[in-house]
Amino acid sequence: MQVPLIQLQCGVNSYDWGKVGKESAAAKFAAATETSKFSIENEKPYAELWMGTHPSLPSKDVETQRTLLDLVQDNKALMSTQISDKFDEKLPFLFKVLSIRKALSIQAHPNKKLAEQLHAKDPKNYPDDNHKPEMTIAVTPFDGLCGFRPLKEISHFLSTVPALRNLVGDEAAKEFEASTSGRETSTSAEDTQRNKKALQSAFSALMTKDKSTVAAAAKELISSAEQDGEKFAGGGGPSNGGKELADLVIRLNSQFEGDVGLFVLFFLNYVKLEIGEAMFLKADDIHAYLSGDIIECMASSDNVVRAGFTPKFQDLPTLTSMLTYSYAPISEQKMNPVDYPYVTLNRTAYSSSSSAILYDPPIEEFSVVKTELNGEKAKATFEAIEGPSVIICTSGSGTISVGPKSKNVKAGYVFFVGATAECVLESDSESFTTFKAFCELSGKETANGAS
């Protein structure tokens, strides 16, 4: 039987929000594989490197040029029969590197049931029938808008940002304040439902305003941001200072002048991730990534419902009706990685403070391990698991071995490792960093909460 270690050639997408030329990690990684015919154009934006079996940009075996999808469908043992049968003979996850120069669209990804409905109704704009919960790990400092703010913060901004209140409408703002006042942090099911309904009503009031009205309000907002500095938005909320928000509004307006997204940011958490920090977004959670290089892992889907910061197709009715309207501080969306228990580090790795850290979201499609091997000969031996893995090197160099087969690794190299295969990574540089996405079903929940 073939040793289940396959070097992959992965494609990169060019979207307007991507970093340009060799500034893009996604582009540099795509160009690293020697068999790739891809060459970086200095003036072109490169946004996403895709690693997986999704038909929009499938990865290929470097040696045979067969797609990974062909290989796993020909041989169920590569993913395990259980995973192959459960996920229709496709890799359960899509692994990506994103290089973000300017804001992505304000968006959410549909749950499984809604994805099936949208795909059946509009396959052009919703190309598959799968859900898309996703996890983001910062490779460089990152910022974004993720999930609705605590309700008290939203009320604060409605009362301290006149352009926002005027756009939402004074009556709608008063209804929101009256409905949530005194109940903002209540945990009772009745109050939570009432709060979510009030939030949906206020947010929908904002999102349904016509473009000319939004553009006029944006001029007022920008003027205030430029003049008020630290005093902008009542000095900010507990999560963000006034100057920080003013700078953010000005920056985003330079990218999407007069866009409704300038006002959406007062409803959403503004989050900054340092290198290695991560967050998880369930299906139906609203977000917009703003800048940075990230590793992203998601269920294998390309469905996006957009509404702001984009020239692409926007679907406001679907977005405002599909969202969970869950509200919480960003600390509740940040993940708490732990040491990965199924790896053995050799003495060199231990003495150099090498690590293997697990990011484990509450879904069954994927988990990710970040491994940092510090110093030559530092080695990590991963126990065999009952599922497939995809591994990318983001810095340094070394080797990857499965059984008797060993391959050289450097930044941008991507490998598929089949189920039930022990995998060994060894550094031949001062710092060798890899990310491994994998699927193992044992006892994990689905994104919809069913085990």
C-alpha positions, 0 to 999 in steps of 0.5 A, spaced: 500 500 500 502 507 498 505 510 504 499 515 506 504 522 505 502 526 499 505 533 498 500 538 495 500 543 490 495 548 492 492 554 489 491 561 491 485 566 489 486 573 487 481 577 491 481 585 491 482 585 499 488 581 499 495 583 500 499 585 494 505 581 490 510 578 495 507 582 501 502 576 501 503 570 505 498 566 501 502 568 494 509 566 497 506 559 500 503 558 493 509 559 489 514 555 494 512 548 491 517 547 486 512 544 481 507 550 481 507 554 475 504 559 479 509 566 479 507 572 483 505 578 479 508 584 483 501 589 482 496 583 483 492 582 490 493 575 493 488 573 498 487 566 500 491 559 499 486 553 499 488 546 502 483 541 501 478 538 496 473 543 495 472 543 487 472 551 487 480 550 488 482 543 489 489 541 491 493 536 487 498 531 488 505 534 486 508 527 483 502 525 479 498 531 479 491 528 481 487 532 485 486 530 492 479 529 491 480 523 486 485 520 491 481 520 497 475 517 493 479 512 490 482 510 497 477 510 503 482 508 507 486 515 506 481 518 510 478 512 514 472 509 512 467 512 517 469 519 515 469 518 508 462 515 509 460 521 513 462 526 509 461 524 502 468 522 500 470 529 501 475 532 506 471 534 512 474 541 512 477 546 508 484 549 510 486 556 508 492 562 509 488 569 508 493 575 507 488 581 508 490 588 506 483 591 507 476 589 509 473 583 507 465 584 507 461 584 513 458 577 512 455 570 515 455 563 513 449 559 513 447 553 517 446 546 514 439 547 513 439 554 510 445 552 506 441 547 503 435 552 501 440 557 499 444 553 494 437 550 491 434 557 490 440 560 488 446 556 486 450 561 482 451 565 489 451 559 494 455 554 490 454 548 495 449 546 500 454 545 506 455 550 513 461 553 514 463 554 522 470 557 522 476 558 526 481 563 525 488 563 528 493 569 527 500 568 524 501 576 524 497 581 528 490 581 526 484 585 527 476 584 525 469 585 527 466 579 530 459 578 533 455 583 536 457 587 542 454 587 549 448 590 549 450 596 554 455 598 549 451 598 543 446 603 547 452 607 549 454 608 542 446 609 540 446 615 545 453 618 543 454 617 536 449 622 533 450 620 526 448 612 528 442 614 532 439 618 526 441 612 521 438 607 525 432 612 527 430 615 534 424 611 535 428 604 533 433 606 538 428 608 543 425 601 542 432 598 543 434 602 549 427 600 553 427 593 551 434 591 553 434 596 559 436 593 566 436 586 562 442 587 558 446 581 562 440 577 564 441 569 563 433 568 563 431 565 557 425 570 556 430 576 557 435 573 552 429 572 547 427 579 548 434 582 547 435 578 541 429 580 538 430 588 540 437 587 537 435 584 530 430 590 530 435 595 531 440 592 526 435 591 521 433 598 521 440 600 520 441 595 514 435 597 510 437 604 509 438 606 502 445 608 500 444 616 499 441 616 506 447 612 509 452 616 505 450 623 508 450 620 515 457 617 513 460 624 512 457 627 519 460 620 522 467 622 519 467 629 520 466 627 528 471 622 528 476 627 525 475 632 530 473 629 536 479 624 537 479 621 544 472 624 545 469 620 539 463 616 541 463 618 548 470 616 549 468 609 546 466 603 550 469 599 555 472 595 549 475 600 545 477 607 546 474 613 542 481 615 539 481 607 537 474 607 534 475 614 530 482 611 527 478 605 525 472 609 522 477 613 518 481 607 516 475 603 513 472 609 510 478 610 506 477 603 503 469 603 502 467 610 502 460 612 505 459 604 506 454 602 511 459 598 514 462 604 518 456 604 522 455 596 523 462 597 527 458 600 533 454 594 533 460 589 533 466 587 537 472 590 534 477 585 536 485 584 535 488 578 535 496 577 537 500 572 534 497 565 536 491 567 538 485 564 535 477 565 535 471 561 533 465 563 529 459 558 529 455 558 523 450 564 522 455 569 526 456 575 523 463 578 522 468 582 518 476 581 517 480 587 517 487 586 516 493 581 518 495 574 516 491 568 518 490 561 518 483 559 517 480 552 518 472 551 516 467 546 514 468 545 507 464 550 504 464 557 500 457 560 502 458 567 504 452 571 505 454 579 505 452 585 506 457 591 506 464 593 505 464 589 498 462 590 491 460 583 490 452 580 491 449 582 497 443 579 500 440 583 506 434 580 507 437 573 508 443 576 512 438 580 517 434 574 518 439 568 519 443 571 524 443 568 531 443 575 534 447 572 540 451 578 544 457 577 548 464 580 549 469 578 545 473 574 550 467 569 549 469 568 542 477 567 543 479 560 544 483 557 549 488 553 546 491 547 550 497 542 550 496 537 544 496 530 548 498 525 543 505 528 541 512 526 543 517 531 543 524 529 543 529 531 548 532 537 544 525 539 543 523 539 550 530 543 552 528 548 547 521 550 549 518 547 543 511 546 543 505 543 540 498 547 541 491 544 540 485 549 538 479 545 538 473 548 537 466 544 539 465 541 532 467 535 529 469 537 522 476 539 524 481 541 530 488 544 529 495 543 532 500 549 531 507 546 532 513 550 534 520 546 534 526 550 536 533 548 534 536 543 529 534 536 531 528 538 535 523 532 533 515 531 534 512 524 533 505 525 532 501 518 534 496 515 529 489 518 529 483 515 525 482 521 520 486 525 515 491 531 516 493 537 512 500 540 514 503 547 512 509 549 514 509 557 515 516 558 517 523 555 518 525 548 515 525 541 516 523 534 514 516 530 515 516 522 515 511 517 515 513 510 515 519 509 511 518 516 507 521 522 508 520 529 505 524 536 506 519 541 508 520 549 508 515 555 508 509 554 504 510 546 503 503 543 504 502 535 506 496 530 506 497 525 511 492 519 511 489 516 517 492 511 522 499 514 520 504 516 525 507 522 523 514 525 525 516 532 524 524 534 525 527 541 525 533 543 521 533 550 523 532 555 529 525 555 528 520 550 524 513 552 525 507 548 522 499 548 522 496 541 522 488 541 521 485 534 522 479 530 523 477 525 528 470 524 530 471 520 537 466 524 541 466 531 538 460 535 537 457 537 530 456 545 529 449 544 530 450 541 537 448 534 536 453 529 538 
